[in-house]
Amino acid sequence: MGEKKETNKIYFNSILVQDYDSQYLNQVKELINENFKFPWSSKNINKITPYSYKKVYLLENKVIGFLDSKVILDEAEILMVAVKKQFQGKGIGKFILNEYLKDMKNLRVKYIFLEVAENNIRAINLYRSFGFTEYGIRSKYYKDDKNAILMKKLVT
């Protein structure tokens, strides 16, 4: 009898975290397009400033996650976190946020801010599980008139 191969298990030590660069553009665009109704343009994905913190998360040389943030002095703002649909619900989002929080702590960031669509319950619950709290709402912020929930976290 042949060995049964387990395909649903992700070994997090197999995930390679890399700084984003344009070689990953097509894979990141695909990932974003499958997750967002109004995806970012190539220009927005590739935009790098002195404050940029952009990472890709690779499994077997394929992008399975993307995080875009900016860090200014002791504050950071998460602009986007996305996980490839086929890998959602497997702890990749938690892995990404854990790695991000470690880096922010090392950079001596005190506060992290983000906004999330009010109907993105999965993301809201993930952020809450990491200690993010709601502090405001941007009414009709998104193109589809959905509100944005503003969240923040004190980095300890």
MIMI-716649 format. One record per residue (C-alpha): x, z, y. Coordinates in steps of 0.25 Angstrom, whole numbers, plus 5000, padded with zeros to 4 digits. Each point is the difference from the previous one (the first is absolute). Layout:
[[X Z Y]]
...
This chain:
[[5000 5000 5000]]
[[5005 4997 5014]]
[[5002 5010 5011]]
[[4989 5003 5009]]
[[5005 4996 5014]]
[[4994 5009 5011]]
[[4997 4992 5013]]
[[4993 5009 5009]]
[[5011 5010 5002]]
[[5008 4999 5012]]
[[5014 5007 5000]]
[[5003 5003 5014]]
[[5015 5001 4998]]
[[4998 4985 4997]]
[[4995 4997 5014]]
[[5011 4995 5010]]
[[4998 5003 5014]]
[[5006 4990 5010]]
[[4999 4998 5015]]
[[4991 4988 5003]]
[[5006 4987 5004]]
[[4994 4986 5000]]
[[5004 4997 4986]]
[[4988 5008 4996]]
[[4990 4994 5010]]
[[4992 4991 4990]]
[[4998 5012 4990]]
[[4997 5009 5012]]
[[4990 4990 5005]]
[[4993 4999 4987]]
[[4999 5015 4998]]
[[4994 5002 5014]]
[[4991 4988 4999]]
[[4994 5006 4987]]
[[4998 5014 5007]]
[[4995 4997 5014]]
[[4988 4992 5005]]
[[5008 4997 5013]]
[[5015 4999 4995]]
[[5012 5000 5009]]
[[5007 4987 5003]]
[[5014 4996 4996]]
[[5005 5003 5014]]
[[4994 5015 4999]]
[[5006 5002 4986]]
[[5014 4995 5004]]
[[5000 5007 5014]]
[[5012 5010 5000]]
[[5003 5009 5012]]
[[5010 5011 5002]]
[[4989 5009 4996]]
[[4996 4993 4987]]
[[4999 5007 4987]]
[[4996 4989 4989]]
[[5001 5002 4985]]
[[4997 4992 4988]]
[[4998 5006 4987]]
[[5004 4991 4988]]
[[4997 5001 4985]]
[[5008 4989 4992]]
[[5004 4993 5013]]
[[4985 4998 5004]]
[[4994 5007 5013]]
[[4990 5010 4996]]
[[4999 5008 5013]]
[[5003 4999 5014]]
[[5001 5010 5011]]
[[5002 4997 5015]]
[[5002 5011 5010]]
[[5007 5003 5013]]
[[5008 5012 5003]]
[[5003 5004 5015]]
[[5008 5013 5002]]
[[4992 5011 4992]]
[[4987 4992 4998]]
[[4997 4989 4990]]
[[4987 4992 4999]]
[[4996 4993 4987]]
[[4996 4986 5003]]
[[4997 4996 4986]]
[[5000 5004 4985]]
[[4996 4990 4990]]
[[5001 5000 4984]]
[[4998 4988 4992]]
[[4986 5000 4994]]
[[5004 5000 4986]]
[[5009 5013 5002]]
[[4989 5008 5008]]
[[4996 5013 4994]]
[[5013 5001 4993]]
[[5007 5010 5010]]
[[5007 4989 5007]]
[[4994 5004 5014]]
[[5004 5015 4997]]
[[5014 4995 4996]]
[[5001 4992 5013]]
[[4996 5012 5009]]
[[5009 5009 4993]]
[[5012 4992 5002]]
[[4995 4997 5015]]
[[4999 5015 5003]]
[[5013 5003 4994]]
[[5006 4990 5009]]
[[4993 5005 5012]]
[[5004 5014 4998]]
[[5015 4995 4999]]
[[4998 4993 5013]]
[[4994 5013 5006]]
[[4987 4994 5003]]
[[4990 5011 5004]]
[[4987 4993 5000]]
[[4994 4988 4993]]
[[4988 4992 5005]]
[[4991 4989 4994]]
[[4987 4994 5001]]
[[4991 4996 4988]]
[[4987 4993 4999]]
[[4989 5009 4998]]
[[4995 4993 4988]]
[[5014 5001 4993]]
[[4996 5012 4993]]
[[5011 4999 4989]]
[[5011 5000 5011]]
[[4993 5011 5008]]
[[5000 5009 4988]]
[[5015 4996 4997]]
[[5004 5004 5014]]
[[4992 5013 4999]]
[[5007 5003 4987]]
[[5013 4999 5008]]
[[4996 5010 5011]]
[[4995 4989 5010]]
[[4989 5005 5009]]
[[4990 4993 5008]]
[[5001 5001 5015]]
[[4991 4989 5006]]
[[4993 4987 4999]]
[[5002 4986 5006]]
[[4986 4995 5001]]
[[4998 4985 4995]]
[[5015 4999 4999]]
[[5001 4989 4989]]
[[4995 4986 5001]]
[[4988 5003 4991]]
[[4996 5011 5010]]
[[5004 5011 4990]]
[[5006 5013 5006]]
[[5014 5004 4999]]
[[5002 5015 4996]]
[[5013 5006 5006]]
[[5008 5009 4992]]
[[5013 5008 5002]]
[[5009 5009 4992]]
[[5010 5010 5004]]
[[5013 4997 4992]]
[[5006 5013 4994]]
